[in-house]
């Protein structure tokens, strides 16, 4: 037996509709509550972490680029030295061949002159 015996309510379905509206409202507001309340310190930490990450990546990339440039300089220097050495070898080889040919010609001329003289 109810404590307050006033009889039937004139809007008996209102409690159900109010519960329905409260549930719908809670479902609509829930993402805002979960994602909308920003922790300002946490956001600042996340931003500084992202900045640190980007800075680290940039420094790493620049160091790699510098190391690659140094390697390229070393390769170019070694290639230049190799080319100089090869050019020097070819020049000395050509000079040696010319000297040998000149000596052969001189010996031949001496031999021919000796033969002609002592006939």
RONUMI-447111 format. One record per residue: residue in one letter; residue number from 0; chain; x, y, z of N, C-alpha, C, O, CB in turn. Coordinates in nm, 3 decimals. Atoms other than C-alpha are relative to their C-alpha. Glycine has a CB too. Layout:
N
A, NUM, A, X, Y, Z, X, Y, Z, X, Y, Z, X, Y, Z, X, Y, Z .
...
REM end
This chain:
119
X, 0, A, 0.081, -0.116, 0.000, 0.000, 0.000, 0.000, 0.087, 0.125, 0.000, 0.175, 0.139, 0.085, -0.093, -0.001, 0.118 .
X, 1, A, -0.085, -0.120, 0.012, 0.149, 0.334, -0.107, -0.018, 0.092, 0.117, -0.126, 0.099, 0.176, -0.029, 0.074, -0.128 .
X, 2, A, 0.007, -0.096, -0.110, 0.229, 0.593, 0.155, -0.082, 0.120, -0.037, -0.157, 0.175, 0.044, 0.139, 0.043, 0.042 .
X, 3, A, 0.073, -0.117, 0.045, 0.089, 0.871, -0.051, -0.109, -0.048, -0.094, -0.083, -0.076, -0.211, 0.094, 0.104, -0.070 .
X, 4, A, 0.109, 0.055, 0.078, -0.244, 0.758, -0.175, -0.077, 0.112, -0.068, -0.184, 0.152, -0.024, -0.094, -0.083, 0.088 .
X, 5, A, 0.069, -0.105, 0.073, -0.333, 1.024, -0.424, -0.074, -0.056, -0.119, -0.155, 0.013, -0.180, 0.096, 0.105, -0.046 .
X, 6, A, 0.065, 0.058, 0.115, -0.447, 0.790, -0.690, 0.099, -0.011, -0.115, 0.219, 0.007, -0.095, -0.122, 0.083, -0.041 .
X, 7, A, -0.085, 0.014, 0.117, -0.312, 0.737, -1.039, 0.050, 0.136, -0.047, -0.021, 0.237, -0.039, -0.075, -0.071, -0.113 .
X, 8, A, -0.059, -0.124, 0.048, -0.081, 0.998, -1.183, -0.060, 0.036, -0.135, -0.095, -0.052, -0.214, 0.154, -0.012, -0.010 .
X, 9, A, 0.055, -0.043, 0.127, -0.207, 1.207, -1.471, 0.100, -0.019, -0.114, 0.061, -0.029, -0.230, -0.043, 0.145, 0.008 .
X, 10, A, -0.104, 0.024, 0.103, 0.125, 1.160, -1.656, 0.084, -0.121, 0.043, 0.199, -0.105, 0.082, 0.092, 0.129, -0.020 .
X, 11, A, -0.063, 0.123, -0.049, 0.216, 0.801, -1.572, 0.119, -0.040, -0.086, 0.213, -0.098, -0.032, -0.101, -0.112, 0.003 .
X, 12, A, -0.111, 0.039, 0.088, 0.448, 0.747, -1.875, 0.116, 0.097, 0.002, 0.216, 0.075, -0.066, -0.049, -0.014, -0.140 .
X, 13, A, -0.104, -0.103, -0.001, 0.656, 1.052, -1.795, 0.130, -0.051, 0.060, 0.238, -0.012, 0.014, -0.047, 0.121, 0.076 .
X, 14, A, -0.123, 0.050, -0.060, 0.904, 0.864, -1.575, 0.080, -0.082, -0.102, 0.202, -0.074, -0.106, -0.031, -0.085, 0.126 .
X, 15, A, -0.068, 0.078, 0.103, 0.983, 0.626, -1.860, 0.062, 0.090, -0.106, 0.175, 0.067, -0.148, -0.096, -0.100, -0.066 .
X, 16, A, -0.054, -0.090, 0.102, 1.026, 0.908, -2.111, 0.116, 0.082, 0.057, 0.212, 0.112, -0.014, -0.111, 0.093, -0.054 .
X, 17, A, -0.110, -0.075, -0.063, 1.244, 1.101, -1.863, 0.125, -0.088, 0.008, 0.235, -0.041, -0.018, -0.041, 0.049, 0.141 .
X, 18, A, -0.113, 0.091, -0.005, 1.465, 0.795, -1.815, 0.061, -0.016, -0.140, 0.183, -0.019, -0.156, -0.043, -0.136, 0.057 .
X, 19, A, -0.047, 0.014, 0.137, 1.485, 0.755, -2.191, 0.082, 0.123, -0.040, 0.190, 0.109, -0.097, -0.119, -0.020, -0.096 .
X, 20, A, -0.071, -0.123, 0.034, 1.587, 1.121, -2.237, 0.131, 0.013, 0.077, 0.229, 0.064, 0.023, -0.088, 0.122, 0.027 .
X, 21, A, -0.124, -0.004, -0.078, 1.844, 1.093, -1.959, 0.105, -0.095, -0.058, 0.223, -0.061, -0.066, -0.028, -0.037, 0.147 .
X, 22, A, -0.093, 0.096, 0.060, 1.999, 0.782, -2.118, 0.052, 0.054, -0.133, 0.173, 0.047, -0.159, -0.069, -0.137, -0.021 .
X, 23, A, -0.041, -0.056, 0.129, 2.004, 0.945, -2.465, 0.097, 0.117, 0.022, 0.199, 0.127, -0.046, -0.123, 0.046, -0.082 .
X, 24, A, -0.087, -0.114, -0.030, 2.154, 1.262, -2.319, 0.137, -0.045, 0.049, 0.239, 0.011, 0.010, -0.064, 0.090, 0.104 .
X, 25, A, -0.127, 0.051, -0.050, 2.419, 1.063, -2.133, 0.083, -0.060, -0.113, 0.204, -0.041, -0.117, -0.023, -0.106, 0.110 .
X, 26, A, -0.072, 0.058, 0.113, 2.510, 0.874, -2.452, 0.053, 0.107, -0.094, 0.160, 0.092, -0.153, -0.090, -0.095, -0.076 .
X, 27, A, -0.044, -0.109, 0.088, 2.531, 1.197, -2.648, 0.116, 0.076, 0.064, 0.209, 0.117, -0.005, -0.117, 0.095, -0.031 .
X, 28, A, -0.100, -0.080, -0.069, 2.742, 1.373, -2.385, 0.125, -0.083, 0.034, 0.231, -0.025, 0.057, -0.059, 0.060, 0.128 .
X, 29, A, -0.112, 0.084, -0.042, 2.969, 1.074, -2.305, 0.127, 0.022, -0.082, 0.234, 0.038, -0.023, -0.040, -0.146, -0.009 .
X, 30, A, -0.125, -0.025, 0.073, 3.215, 1.125, -2.595, 0.060, 0.136, 0.031, 0.182, 0.150, 0.034, -0.025, -0.011, -0.149 .
X, 31, A, -0.049, -0.133, -0.035, 3.242, 1.493, -2.506, 0.072, -0.005, 0.133, 0.176, 0.058, 0.151, -0.114, 0.102, 0.004 .
X, 32, A, -0.061, 0.010, -0.132, 3.319, 1.404, -2.148, 0.131, -0.076, -0.010, 0.232, -0.037, 0.049, -0.096, -0.070, 0.100 .
X, 33, A, -0.120, 0.083, 0.008, 3.569, 1.136, -2.242, 0.110, 0.072, -0.079, 0.224, 0.078, -0.034, -0.032, -0.135, -0.065 .
X, 34, A, -0.102, -0.058, 0.086, 3.745, 1.321, -2.526, 0.009, 0.152, 0.010, 0.107, 0.210, -0.036, -0.027, -0.038, -0.142 .
X, 35, A, 0.003, -0.145, 0.000, 3.654, 1.681, -2.458, 0.072, 0.064, 0.115, 0.119, 0.177, 0.102, -0.138, 0.045, 0.000 .
X, 36, A, -0.069, -0.058, -0.114, 3.804, 1.737, -2.118, 0.150, -0.023, -0.018, 0.199, -0.135, -0.002, -0.050, -0.061, 0.134 .
X, 37, A, -0.143, 0.012, 0.026, 4.166, 1.805, -2.194, 0.077, 0.025, 0.128, 0.051, 0.118, 0.204, 0.046, 0.097, -0.110 .
X, 38, A, -0.094, -0.021, -0.108, 4.431, 1.765, -1.938, 0.107, 0.092, -0.055, 0.190, 0.049, -0.136, 0.061, -0.137, 0.054 .
X, 39, A, -0.090, -0.097, 0.059, 4.628, 2.080, -2.011, 0.146, -0.035, 0.022, 0.229, -0.015, -0.067, -0.029, 0.138, 0.056 .
X, 40, A, -0.138, 0.040, -0.024, 4.945, 1.952, -1.848, 0.037, -0.121, -0.085, 0.147, -0.129, -0.139, 0.023, -0.031, 0.148 .
X, 41, A, -0.025, 0.119, 0.083, 4.915, 1.619, -2.027, 0.015, 0.039, -0.146, 0.100, -0.015, -0.216, -0.114, -0.101, 0.015 .
X, 42, A, -0.010, -0.047, 0.138, 4.859, 1.799, -2.356, 0.134, 0.068, -0.024, 0.197, 0.049, -0.128, -0.115, 0.096, -0.034 .
X, 43, A, -0.131, -0.066, 0.012, 5.168, 2.011, -2.295, 0.112, -0.103, -0.002, 0.208, -0.089, -0.078, 0.021, 0.099, 0.117 .
X, 44, A, -0.101, 0.106, 0.000, 5.369, 1.697, -2.215, 0.003, -0.072, -0.134, 0.109, -0.101, -0.189, -0.028, -0.100, 0.113 .
X, 45, A, 0.007, 0.067, 0.130, 5.244, 1.530, -2.531, 0.062, 0.087, -0.110, 0.134, 0.037, -0.196, -0.145, -0.034, -0.035 .
X, 46, A, -0.056, -0.090, 0.101, 5.333, 1.836, -2.737, 0.152, 0.007, 0.012, 0.222, 0.004, -0.090, -0.061, 0.140, 0.016 .
X, 47, A, -0.146, -0.009, -0.016, 5.682, 1.862, -2.588, 0.065, -0.133, -0.041, 0.174, -0.133, -0.097, 0.037, 0.036, 0.146 .
X, 48, A, -0.053, 0.130, 0.044, 5.733, 1.488, -2.645, 0.003, -0.007, -0.152, 0.099, -0.057, -0.210, -0.085, -0.117, 0.058 .
X, 49, A, 0.005, -0.001, 0.147, 5.627, 1.529, -3.008, 0.109, 0.091, -0.057, 0.174, 0.057, -0.156, -0.139, 0.047, -0.049 .
X, 50, A, -0.105, -0.091, 0.045, 5.861, 1.827, -3.047, 0.137, -0.065, 0.017, 0.222, -0.055, -0.072, -0.006, 0.134, 0.079 .
X, 51, A, -0.127, 0.070, -0.022, 6.147, 1.625, -2.894, 0.022, -0.108, -0.104, 0.133, -0.123, -0.157, 0.003, -0.062, 0.140 .
X, 52, A, -0.009, 0.106, 0.101, 6.071, 1.336, -3.129, 0.039, 0.057, -0.136, 0.126, 0.004, -0.204, -0.132, -0.076, -0.010 .
X, 53, A, -0.031, -0.061, 0.129, 6.074, 1.563, -3.432, 0.142, 0.055, -0.002, 0.212, 0.042, -0.103, -0.100, 0.112, -0.032 .
X, 54, A, -0.134, -0.054, -0.007, 6.394, 1.732, -3.317, 0.103, -0.113, -0.010, 0.203, -0.100, -0.081, 0.020, 0.078, 0.131 .
X, 55, A, -0.090, 0.115, 0.006, 6.561, 1.394, -3.261, 0.009, -0.054, -0.141, 0.118, -0.085, -0.190, -0.047, -0.111, 0.095 .
X, 56, A, 0.000, 0.048, 0.139, 6.454, 1.280, -3.607, 0.079, 0.093, -0.091, 0.156, 0.047, -0.176, -0.143, -0.015, -0.052 .
X, 57, A, -0.072, -0.096, 0.084, 6.586, 1.599, -3.765, 0.150, -0.007, 0.025, 0.229, -0.004, -0.070, -0.051, 0.143, 0.027 .
X, 58, A, -0.143, 0.009, -0.032, 6.921, 1.573, -3.581, 0.057, -0.130, -0.055, 0.166, -0.132, -0.111, 0.023, 0.008, 0.154 .
X, 59, A, -0.046, 0.129, 0.051, 6.949, 1.204, -3.671, 0.017, 0.006, -0.152, 0.117, -0.041, -0.207, -0.098, -0.113, 0.039 .
X, 60, A, -0.009, -0.010, 0.146, 6.877, 1.279, -4.037, 0.117, 0.088, -0.042, 0.187, 0.055, -0.139, -0.130, 0.056, -0.058 .
X, 61, A, -0.111, -0.087, 0.038, 7.128, 1.564, -4.046, 0.134, -0.069, 0.026, 0.227, -0.054, -0.052, -0.007, 0.133, 0.076 .
X, 62, A, -0.124, 0.072, -0.027, 7.396, 1.348, -3.882, 0.026, -0.106, -0.105, 0.139, -0.125, -0.150, -0.004, -0.064, 0.139 .
X, 63, A, -0.017, 0.100, 0.105, 7.332, 1.071, -4.132, 0.042, 0.065, -0.131, 0.127, 0.012, -0.203, -0.131, -0.079, -0.021 .
X, 64, A, -0.036, -0.071, 0.123, 7.352, 1.322, -4.417, 0.145, 0.045, 0.005, 0.217, 0.036, -0.095, -0.092, 0.120, -0.023 .
X, 65, A, -0.139, -0.043, -0.014, 7.680, 1.459, -4.282, 0.095, -0.119, -0.013, 0.199, -0.109, -0.078, 0.022, 0.070, 0.136 .
X, 66, A, -0.085, 0.119, 0.010, 7.825, 1.109, -4.245, 0.007, -0.048, -0.145, 0.114, -0.086, -0.193, -0.054, -0.114, 0.090 .
X, 67, A, 0.002, 0.040, 0.141, 7.717, 1.024, -4.601, 0.085, 0.096, -0.083, 0.156, 0.052, -0.174, -0.145, -0.003, -0.053 .
X, 68, A, -0.081, -0.097, 0.073, 7.877, 1.347, -4.727, 0.149, -0.025, 0.025, 0.230, -0.016, -0.068, -0.038, 0.144, 0.040 .
X, 69, A, -0.140, 0.031, -0.030, 8.202, 1.260, -4.547, 0.046, -0.124, -0.076, 0.156, -0.126, -0.132, 0.020, -0.021, 0.151 .
X, 70, A, -0.035, 0.121, 0.075, 8.198, 0.912, -4.701, 0.017, 0.030, -0.148, 0.109, -0.020, -0.212, -0.107, -0.108, 0.020 .
X, 71, A, -0.012, -0.036, 0.141, 8.138, 1.062, -5.044, 0.129, 0.078, -0.026, 0.194, 0.058, -0.129, -0.123, 0.084, -0.043 .
X, 72, A, -0.125, -0.075, 0.016, 8.429, 1.304, -4.993, 0.119, -0.096, 0.003, 0.211, -0.082, -0.078, 0.014, 0.106, 0.111 .
X, 73, A, -0.109, 0.097, -0.006, 8.656, 1.016, -4.893, 0.007, -0.082, -0.128, 0.115, -0.105, -0.182, -0.018, -0.093, 0.121 .
X, 74, A, 0.002, 0.077, 0.125, 8.543, 0.812, -5.194, 0.054, 0.083, -0.116, 0.131, 0.034, -0.198, -0.143, -0.048, -0.031 .
X, 75, A, -0.047, -0.086, 0.108, 8.602, 1.108, -5.423, 0.151, 0.022, 0.010, 0.220, 0.020, -0.092, -0.073, 0.136, 0.004 .
X, 76, A, -0.144, -0.016, -0.018, 8.948, 1.165, -5.274, 0.076, -0.125, -0.041, 0.179, -0.116, -0.108, 0.032, 0.033, 0.145 .
X, 77, A, -0.066, 0.125, 0.038, 9.039, 0.798, -5.313, -0.005, -0.019, -0.152, 0.093, -0.062, -0.213, -0.065, -0.120, 0.071 .
X, 78, A, 0.013, 0.012, 0.146, 8.908, 0.800, -5.670, 0.096, 0.095, -0.071, 0.158, 0.059, -0.171, -0.145, 0.029, -0.044 .
X, 79, A, -0.092, -0.097, 0.060, 9.109, 1.114, -5.747, 0.144, -0.049, 0.011, 0.220, -0.042, -0.085, -0.015, 0.138, 0.069 .
X, 80, A, -0.136, 0.053, -0.017, 9.426, 0.961, -5.600, 0.025, -0.119, -0.093, 0.133, -0.132, -0.149, 0.023, -0.041, 0.146 .
X, 81, A, -0.014, 0.115, 0.089, 9.364, 0.642, -5.797, 0.019, 0.047, -0.144, 0.101, -0.008, -0.218, -0.125, -0.092, 0.011 .
X, 82, A, -0.013, -0.053, 0.136, 9.320, 0.844, -6.116, 0.138, 0.062, -0.020, 0.201, 0.043, -0.124, -0.110, 0.104, -0.030 .
X, 83, A, -0.133, -0.061, 0.011, 9.639, 1.042, -6.048, 0.107, -0.108, -0.010, 0.198, -0.098, -0.092, 0.028, 0.091, 0.122 .
X, 84, A, -0.097, 0.110, 0.003, 9.831, 0.721, -5.978, 0.001, -0.069, -0.136, 0.106, -0.099, -0.192, -0.032, -0.102, 0.110 .
X, 85, A, 0.011, 0.066, 0.131, 9.701, 0.561, -6.298, 0.059, 0.088, -0.110, 0.128, 0.039, -0.200, -0.147, -0.033, -0.031 .
X, 86, A, -0.056, -0.092, 0.100, 9.790, 0.871, -6.501, 0.152, 0.002, 0.010, 0.222, 0.002, -0.091, -0.058, 0.142, 0.019 .
X, 87, A, -0.144, 0.000, -0.020, 10.137, 0.876, -6.348, 0.062, -0.129, -0.056, 0.165, -0.125, -0.123, 0.035, 0.015, 0.149 .
X, 88, A, -0.050, 0.127, 0.051, 10.186, 0.506, -6.427, 0.001, -0.002, -0.152, 0.099, -0.045, -0.214, -0.084, -0.117, 0.052 .
X, 89, A, 0.005, -0.003, 0.146, 10.074, 0.555, -6.786, 0.107, 0.091, -0.057, 0.171, 0.058, -0.156, -0.138, 0.045, -0.048 .
X, 90, A, -0.102, -0.094, 0.049, 10.302, 0.858, -6.827, 0.139, -0.061, 0.011, 0.219, -0.051, -0.083, -0.007, 0.133, 0.079 .
X, 91, A, -0.132, 0.061, -0.015, 10.604, 0.673, -6.687, 0.017, -0.117, -0.095, 0.126, -0.138, -0.149, 0.022, -0.045, 0.145 .
X, 92, A, -0.007, 0.112, 0.093, 10.521, 0.367, -6.897, 0.027, 0.051, -0.141, 0.113, -0.003, -0.211, -0.131, -0.082, 0.002 .
X, 93, A, -0.022, -0.056, 0.134, 10.497, 0.579, -7.213, 0.142, 0.057, -0.014, 0.208, 0.036, -0.115, -0.103, 0.110, -0.029 .
X, 94, A, -0.135, -0.056, 0.003, 10.819, 0.763, -7.126, 0.103, -0.111, -0.008, 0.199, -0.101, -0.085, 0.025, 0.088, 0.124 .
X, 95, A, -0.093, 0.114, 0.000, 10.997, 0.434, -7.056, 0.004, -0.064, -0.138, 0.112, -0.098, -0.188, -0.041, -0.103, 0.106 .
X, 96, A, 0.004, 0.060, 0.134, 10.880, 0.292, -7.390, 0.071, 0.090, -0.102, 0.144, 0.040, -0.188, -0.146, -0.024, -0.043 .
X, 97, A, -0.065, -0.092, 0.093, 10.995, 0.606, -7.575, 0.152, -0.002, 0.019, 0.228, 0.000, -0.078, -0.054, 0.143, 0.019 .
X, 98, A, -0.144, 0.006, -0.026, 11.335, 0.594, -7.402, 0.058, -0.129, -0.054, 0.165, -0.128, -0.115, 0.028, 0.011, 0.151 .
X, 99, A, -0.049, 0.128, 0.052, 11.373, 0.225, -7.488, 0.008, 0.002, -0.153, 0.106, -0.044, -0.213, -0.093, -0.115, 0.045 .
X, 100, A, -0.001, -0.008, 0.146, 11.276, 0.291, -7.847, 0.115, 0.090, -0.049, 0.181, 0.058, -0.148, -0.135, 0.054, -0.051 .
X, 101, A, -0.110, -0.090, 0.036, 11.523, 0.582, -7.863, 0.134, -0.071, 0.015, 0.222, -0.057, -0.070, -0.003, 0.128, 0.086 .
X, 102, A, -0.124, 0.075, -0.023, 11.798, 0.360, -7.717, 0.018, -0.106, -0.108, 0.130, -0.126, -0.156, 0.000, -0.065, 0.140 .
X, 103, A, -0.009, 0.099, 0.107, 11.719, 0.086, -7.971, 0.045, 0.066, -0.130, 0.133, 0.016, -0.200, -0.136, -0.072, -0.020 .
X, 104, A, -0.037, -0.072, 0.123, 11.737, 0.339, -8.252, 0.146, 0.044, 0.005, 0.217, 0.033, -0.094, -0.093, 0.122, -0.021 .
X, 105, A, -0.139, -0.044, -0.014, 12.066, 0.477, -8.117, 0.095, -0.117, -0.017, 0.196, -0.104, -0.086, 0.021, 0.067, 0.136 .
X, 106, A, -0.085, 0.119, 0.014, 12.216, 0.127, -8.087, 0.006, -0.046, -0.146, 0.112, -0.081, -0.198, -0.052, -0.115, 0.090 .
X, 107, A, 0.006, 0.040, 0.140, 12.099, 0.043, -8.436, 0.086, 0.093, -0.085, 0.160, 0.047, -0.172, -0.146, 0.001, -0.051 .
X, 108, A, -0.080, -0.096, 0.076, 12.256, 0.362, -8.571, 0.149, -0.022, 0.025, 0.230, -0.014, -0.067, -0.039, 0.143, 0.036 .
X, 109, A, -0.140, 0.027, -0.033, 12.580, 0.286, -8.386, 0.046, -0.126, -0.070, 0.155, -0.130, -0.127, 0.019, -0.013, 0.153 .
X, 110, A, -0.034, 0.127, 0.065, 12.577, -0.070, -8.518, 0.018, 0.020, -0.151, 0.113, -0.029, -0.211, -0.110, -0.105, 0.027 .
X, 111, A, -0.008, -0.024, 0.144, 12.507, 0.049, -8.871, 0.124, 0.085, -0.034, 0.191, 0.060, -0.134, -0.128, 0.071, -0.050 .
X, 112, A, -0.116, -0.085, 0.025, 12.776, 0.318, -8.846, 0.129, -0.083, 0.014, 0.222, -0.066, -0.064, 0.002, 0.121, 0.098 .
X, 113, A, -0.117, 0.084, -0.022, 13.025, 0.063, -8.712, 0.019, -0.093, -0.119, 0.132, -0.110, -0.166, -0.014, -0.081, 0.132 .
X, 114, A, -0.008, 0.089, 0.116, 12.946, -0.177, -8.996, 0.050, 0.077, -0.124, 0.134, 0.027, -0.199, -0.138, -0.063, -0.028 .
X, 115, A, -0.037, -0.080, 0.118, 12.983, 0.097, -9.255, 0.146, 0.043, 0.010, 0.218, 0.042, -0.090, -0.092, 0.124, -0.014 .
X, 116, A, -0.134, -0.049, -0.020, 13.307, 0.227, -9.103, 0.104, -0.109, -0.022, 0.209, -0.086, -0.082, 0.013, 0.059, 0.138 .
X, 117, A, -0.099, 0.108, 0.004, 13.478, -0.111, -9.077, -0.018, -0.089, -0.121, 0.028, -0.203, -0.115, -0.009, -0.082, 0.125 .
X, 118, A, 0.013, 0.081, 0.120, 13.388, -0.241, -9.422, 0.124, -0.019, -0.072, 0.126, -0.086, -0.175, -0.097, 0.055, -0.089 .
REM end
